[in-house]
């Protein structure tokens, strides 16, 4: 596996300087507040992180020095060594030495300089002696010049790295402002159109501003994009250690490390990935003896793969283990009465049962699984990110869990629909096709029903009824067919307004639990459009037609569902 070592070093240098700055500030504060354990812990954490990172990158000089630095801090924590001004001075000088060692180590110099060796002796002895002076420890430096030198070092490091650290909330604010500019431009465009085309120069200027605004928004989005590689690689050690603790042997391979995704999605991926990998280790990968008996390698293989698919990122966790046992899942589904006649379900639908709350086929509860919680957490967390989870498996050969997520949570590729005078946004990736409501079915005026879509029953819901709108419905309605994890549902709407890209706005805490709505967007005319939570609507509609079982919908129809009179549908993939 090829690594971009230069990028790793850039990150290492940037993180070291960040830790050095925090440790220096805490040491100065500790001098006047020697009993403040929080300051001591902050310094200790920084030293420990630098030591670990240096050791993992193969810089023993830095790691060894940081270890001795850490040992003195440990004596402070144990109260076997009092915090004094002289010892704080020693630690500050040692911090300067570490700051000097890092770029030297990266440049290939792994030998300690005489002043560094002297500092090590002082640290090991627990404090300075009468020979400790700035002159013999930092030649050519003075207390007044050291701070300026450190600032210059930091600046040079960051210039070499070609990167700066920016808080995510600042990027969020920039994106919000770009969205507000786009909204204001839409209103200005509308005002210019209403005023007529007398002033062509104003229209030309408006076109140019719109192009620049779009480019600004796209570049802000690019800044927010980060590769998934560093997050994926964190699990290589996890797989090795967890497997060993449970008497198994397994290795993780990572593919698609360069695939980029919004930084906000990365933060929400960690828990689901942890649960999926631990589930693969516990339920999937067999004991070495069992694998040998089945003609497999004693070491199990788990792969973590990422790739782009349209406006989505797809993440797959695959293992070559035992696979899902269909009979066990059916037995468990009957036991907890999750669905009726689970044995009649198709494999993809049955396997999705492992994502339900409290569902587990484990014979006993272990420290890794067995309570039926982990995969439920995966489903809920992924759906909260406007994503979906699919499960494929073959007995004796392994299991693949596929997660599909939007590339960003800040912008949605949406499909606008109209109900009465209001506009709603559907995630474009969920829209399969659009068609007219059959005349025979429209006459029923039901909130929900089932129609025949090319020989297959399609349950539908009128969004007008779902959102309890009282305005009269039009004479001709449209059906937007949405698909979620293989389950199709029709959403009956008044009009189709087409695809558009919109910036997502939060509804705030007071509306965060609003059923069927996941956010909002401000349209070009200044009005608010609500974003429909398709997963919530689909689950509710499918559930009302058969306890979550699409197969039950087929039985309910019995071939008598209304057949659309106009099947010339329009596809929006």
Phi, psi and omega in degrees: 000122182280135180244143174274085186294330179297319179293323178296317179295322178299315179295319180298315180296318181296318181291323178300313181297323178297315178294319180300317181297316181292320180294318180299315179297318180292323178296317178298319179292325180295331180299324180264347178228068187296343181263006182278102182293331181295320177297316181297319179295322180297318179294317182297317180298319179297314180297319182294320180294316179297319179298312182296315180295320180295318180296318182292332180270357177085039177241079185296331179299311181292316182297318180294319179294317179297328179294315179293322175303316181294323181297321178293321177297324179296325178291327173298315183296323181279358180062025175267352179220121181284151176279120179233167179298319181296321180288326176295320177299317179299317181292324177294319176295322178293325177295319175300321180296317178299319180297328178282325184291325186300305179295329177296316181296319179296326179284352177106000179271108184247024179253136178285136175281160183304320181292331178289322178296319178297319178298319179300319179298315181297318179296318181294327179281351178088012178161166183283155171252187187291347180274355182289117175221159177296329186293316185274353179256327180229077184305133176082357181254158172222160181305325183288330184270340189297319182297317178297320178297320180294321177297318179296318178301314181299317180297317179296320179301311184293325177294321178294322180289333181072019182224158170227155179267131180231135178295141181300324182296332176291320176294321177300318180295319177300319179292321176301315180295321177297321177294319178296322178297318179298320179295315179297323178293322177298318179292321178295319178301315180296320179295321179293321180294321179291331181282348180099181186251025180297322184259085182293331180296321179295320178295320179295318178296321179297319178299319181293318179297321179296318179297316180294322179296318178296319178295320177298315181297318180296321180289324175298319179297322179295323179297326182283347184276133179229149179290149181278349185308306181302324178290316180298318187291342177299337185271353178298312178292322180300313180299315181298312184289316181295317179299316180297319180297338182248022174072020181245170176229127182207151177229147179253131173249144184242131178231144179079035182298332184276354179296132185255149180212160180301139183301329180292330178287321179305316182298327183271355182275339190298312180296311178302318180297319179300313180296319182294319181290317178295324178295320178296321180292320185279310184270331186268296185293127181274170174295150183307320181295319179294319180296319178299316181297333180267008177079020180256166172294142179301334180265123179286156180240127174238133179240144178238114188234141177228141175202160180271143176219096185066230180269016182243160166251135179248129179238128181238132173249115185238137173233156179257037185272213188285340183079171181276137180269108184301318182297321179294320181293318177298316180298317180292321180297321177292322183296319182262006178055043181292317177217163174270139179053057181297337181294344180271355181287148172290157185306311182301322181287321180293317182294334177292349177298334181292348179270356182281152180299134176076006183267122178208140177258007181293140179286335180212153178280129177241180179287350180258323185197184177117349181262357179071030184253317190304309184288333173296320177298319179301310182298313183295317181293321181290318179293330176295339178264016182064033180247185180217160181233133176235152182232128173234144181202153174224124185303128179085350183243337176134181185224144175234125175252123184249126179246129176245130183223151172292151181294335181214151175264356185269332182231140179241133169277104189245165174239116186275135177232157180243137172228114187059230181267003185259152177248137176236154182244129173254140175301126187298326183295339181271346184278123181264310180197171179228145180207168180277147177292129178303139182300318181297324181281327181297329182293337182288329179056040179273155175290323179222160178185191180222134174238167179265117179249097180052047177087355179245135178290136179237107175291144181223163175220139173278116180298334176301317179286322180302315181269007175057046176272137186258357181292151182295143180276155182286169179291328179238124180250161178244153175243124173261117180273119178248150183231132179225112179052044176086348179264123181258143179218145177261132176252115183274125184227171180278318185210160178250129184247355173096174183280146176199154178260130183226150176275129183279136176243139178287147177275353181088166184298327185290341179243014187292337180258019180293120186291132176084359181235130182249354180169195181214166176216147178260124184280172181298334180272006178090354181276158181267132173247131180274141179266123184282133174277091187299320182299319180293318181293315181298314180300319181294315182292312179297319179299322182288348179251022176150039174054043177080006185249109180296330178299330179290331177298321180299318180292323180295325184290316182053028179074008183257007181292155180294138180258128180302139179280336180238104184260017176280077185279160178250126183266136177233084180264000000 
